Amino acid sequence: CALHAGRIVLGAALLQPKLGLCHGIEILPELHEAAIAARVRLDEVAPKLPVAPCEYSALDLYTDAAAEALGSADILFSYSVTWERDEQGRLTELSRALASRLRPGARVITVDVTLLPEVGDVRFVPIASLEGANEETGPASTGHVFEVVKETSKASS
């Protein structure tokens, strides 16, 4: 929904104004533009409000530019509603893409679905879940938080 585009990025920037950079990546141009418009509106209505720097990019997750942005991320949020899933409902395509782009220690937050537990030498370790109301998906949704852990090679030990 374009009305809500960019709200997670903007929310993080407002809640933690000392964050280095809050960066939103959206593949759909109309949602990308709506997110930028939301940031501009915030500056218009509350120009002195402390807010972390925000950046928005219209990118496909599989591009080099997206890989660079993801490689510097500490926290990644994915609404997860359109990604491919396996028979257990886990996010397969997104898990593989993030495993190759996120650095160890990064956190991934998904809504209502989980990541694969392991992709190659990368594990997505569940560290928290929170259930709450969600006006877009129904009466309740669950946010899942994972830590990215890269296994060290046993051959090098």
Contacts in CASP RR format, 6 or more apart in sequence:
PFRMAT RR
TARGET T0000
AUTHOR 0000-0000-0000
METHOD contacts of the structure
MODEL  1
CALHAGRIVLGAALLQPKLGLCHGIEILPELHEAAIAARVRLDEVAPKLP
VAPCEYSALDLYTDAAAEALGSADILFSYSVTWERDEQGRLTELSRALAS
RLRPGARVITVDVTLLPEVGDVRFVPIASLEGANEETGPASTGHVFEVVK
ETSKASS
1 136 0 8 1.000
2 30 0 8 1.000
2 31 0 8 1.000
2 34 0 8 1.000
3 34 0 8 1.000
4 136 0 8 1.000
5 26 0 8 1.000
5 31 0 8 1.000
5 32 0 8 1.000
5 34 0 8 1.000
5 35 0 8 1.000
5 38 0 8 1.000
6 24 0 8 1.000
6 26 0 8 1.000
6 31 0 8 1.000
6 34 0 8 1.000
6 35 0 8 1.000
6 38 0 8 1.000
6 39 0 8 1.000
6 56 0 8 1.000
7 38 0 8 1.000
8 77 0 8 1.000
9 22 0 8 1.000
9 23 0 8 1.000
9 24 0 8 1.000
9 35 0 8 1.000
9 54 0 8 1.000
9 56 0 8 1.000
10 22 0 8 1.000
10 35 0 8 1.000
10 38 0 8 1.000
10 39 0 8 1.000
10 42 0 8 1.000
10 51 0 8 1.000
10 54 0 8 1.000
11 22 0 8 1.000
12 19 0 8 1.000
12 22 0 8 1.000
12 52 0 8 1.000
12 75 0 8 1.000
13 19 0 8 1.000
13 22 0 8 1.000
13 51 0 8 1.000
13 52 0 8 1.000
13 53 0 8 1.000
13 54 0 8 1.000
14 42 0 8 1.000
14 49 0 8 1.000
14 51 0 8 1.000
14 52 0 8 1.000
16 52 0 8 1.000
17 50 0 8 1.000
17 51 0 8 1.000
17 52 0 8 1.000
18 52 0 8 1.000
19 52 0 8 1.000
19 53 0 8 1.000
20 52 0 8 1.000
20 53 0 8 1.000
21 52 0 8 1.000
21 53 0 8 1.000
21 54 0 8 1.000
21 55 0 8 1.000
22 52 0 8 1.000
22 53 0 8 1.000
22 54 0 8 1.000
22 55 0 8 1.000
23 54 0 8 1.000
23 55 0 8 1.000
23 56 0 8 1.000
23 57 0 8 1.000
23 69 0 8 1.000
23 73 0 8 1.000
24 35 0 8 1.000
24 54 0 8 1.000
24 55 0 8 1.000
24 56 0 8 1.000
24 57 0 8 1.000
25 56 0 8 1.000
25 57 0 8 1.000
25 59 0 8 1.000
25 61 0 8 1.000
25 66 0 8 1.000
25 69 0 8 1.000
25 70 0 8 1.000
26 32 0 8 1.000
26 35 0 8 1.000
26 56 0 8 1.000
26 57 0 8 1.000
26 58 0 8 1.000
26 59 0 8 1.000
27 58 0 8 1.000
27 59 0 8 1.000
27 60 0 8 1.000
27 61 0 8 1.000
28 58 0 8 1.000
29 58 0 8 1.000
32 56 0 8 1.000
32 57 0 8 1.000
32 58 0 8 1.000
35 56 0 8 1.000
36 56 0 8 1.000
39 54 0 8 1.000
39 56 0 8 1.000
42 49 0 8 1.000
42 51 0 8 1.000
57 65 0 8 1.000
57 66 0 8 1.000
57 69 0 8 1.000
59 65 0 8 1.000
59 66 0 8 1.000
59 69 0 8 1.000
60 66 0 8 1.000
61 70 0 8 1.000
61 94 0 8 1.000
61 97 0 8 1.000
62 97 0 8 1.000
66 101 0 8 1.000
67 100 0 8 1.000
67 101 0 8 1.000
70 76 0 8 1.000
70 98 0 8 1.000
70 101 0 8 1.000
70 102 0 8 1.000
71 101 0 8 1.000
71 102 0 8 1.000
71 103 0 8 1.000
71 106 0 8 1.000
72 103 0 8 1.000
73 102 0 8 1.000
73 103 0 8 1.000
73 106 0 8 1.000
74 105 0 8 1.000
74 106 0 8 1.000
74 107 0 8 1.000
75 106 0 8 1.000
75 107 0 8 1.000
75 108 0 8 1.000
75 109 0 8 1.000
76 98 0 8 1.000
76 102 0 8 1.000
76 106 0 8 1.000
76 107 0 8 1.000
76 108 0 8 1.000
76 109 0 8 1.000
77 108 0 8 1.000
77 109 0 8 1.000
77 110 0 8 1.000
78 91 0 8 1.000
78 94 0 8 1.000
78 108 0 8 1.000
78 109 0 8 1.000
78 110 0 8 1.000
78 111 0 8 1.000
79 111 0 8 1.000
80 91 0 8 1.000
80 94 0 8 1.000
80 110 0 8 1.000
80 111 0 8 1.000
80 112 0 8 1.000
80 113 0 8 1.000
81 111 0 8 1.000
81 112 0 8 1.000
81 137 0 8 1.000
83 91 0 8 1.000
83 92 0 8 1.000
83 93 0 8 1.000
83 94 0 8 1.000
83 113 0 8 1.000
84 91 0 8 1.000
84 92 0 8 1.000
84 93 0 8 1.000
84 94 0 8 1.000
85 91 0 8 1.000
85 92 0 8 1.000
85 113 0 8 1.000
86 92 0 8 1.000
86 116 0 8 1.000
89 113 0 8 1.000
89 114 0 8 1.000
90 113 0 8 1.000
90 114 0 8 1.000
90 115 0 8 1.000
90 116 0 8 1.000
91 110 0 8 1.000
91 113 0 8 1.000
91 114 0 8 1.000
91 115 0 8 1.000
91 116 0 8 1.000
92 116 0 8 1.000
94 115 0 8 1.000
95 115 0 8 1.000
95 116 0 8 1.000
95 119 0 8 1.000
95 124 0 8 1.000
96 116 0 8 1.000
96 119 0 8 1.000
98 108 0 8 1.000
98 115 0 8 1.000
98 124 0 8 1.000
98 148 0 8 1.000
99 119 0 8 1.000
99 120 0 8 1.000
99 122 0 8 1.000
99 124 0 8 1.000
99 148 0 8 1.000
100 119 0 8 1.000
100 122 0 8 1.000
102 108 0 8 1.000
102 122 0 8 1.000
102 148 0 8 1.000
103 148 0 8 1.000
104 148 0 8 1.000
104 149 0 8 1.000
104 150 0 8 1.000
105 147 0 8 1.000
105 148 0 8 1.000
105 149 0 8 1.000
106 147 0 8 1.000
106 148 0 8 1.000
107 127 0 8 1.000
107 145 0 8 1.000
107 146 0 8 1.000
107 147 0 8 1.000
107 148 0 8 1.000
108 115 0 8 1.000
108 124 0 8 1.000
108 145 0 8 1.000
108 146 0 8 1.000
108 148 0 8 1.000
109 143 0 8 1.000
109 144 0 8 1.000
109 145 0 8 1.000
109 146 0 8 1.000
110 143 0 8 1.000
110 144 0 8 1.000
110 146 0 8 1.000
111 134 0 8 1.000
111 137 0 8 1.000
111 141 0 8 1.000
111 142 0 8 1.000
111 143 0 8 1.000
111 144 0 8 1.000
112 137 0 8 1.000
112 141 0 8 1.000
112 142 0 8 1.000
112 143 0 8 1.000
113 144 0 8 1.000
114 124 0 8 1.000
114 126 0 8 1.000
114 144 0 8 1.000
114 146 0 8 1.000
115 124 0 8 1.000
115 144 0 8 1.000
115 146 0 8 1.000
116 124 0 8 1.000
117 123 0 8 1.000
117 124 0 8 1.000
118 124 0 8 1.000
121 150 0 8 1.000
121 151 0 8 1.000
121 153 0 8 1.000
122 148 0 8 1.000
122 149 0 8 1.000
122 150 0 8 1.000
122 151 0 8 1.000
123 148 0 8 1.000
123 149 0 8 1.000
123 150 0 8 1.000
123 151 0 8 1.000
124 146 0 8 1.000
124 147 0 8 1.000
124 148 0 8 1.000
124 149 0 8 1.000
125 146 0 8 1.000
125 147 0 8 1.000
125 148 0 8 1.000
125 149 0 8 1.000
126 144 0 8 1.000
126 145 0 8 1.000
126 146 0 8 1.000
127 145 0 8 1.000
127 146 0 8 1.000
127 147 0 8 1.000
128 144 0 8 1.000
128 145 0 8 1.000
129 142 0 8 1.000
129 143 0 8 1.000
129 144 0 8 1.000
129 145 0 8 1.000
130 142 0 8 1.000
130 143 0 8 1.000
130 145 0 8 1.000
131 140 0 8 1.000
131 141 0 8 1.000
131 142 0 8 1.000
131 143 0 8 1.000
132 140 0 8 1.000
132 141 0 8 1.000
132 142 0 8 1.000
133 139 0 8 1.000
133 140 0 8 1.000
133 141 0 8 1.000
134 140 0 8 1.000
134 141 0 8 1.000
END
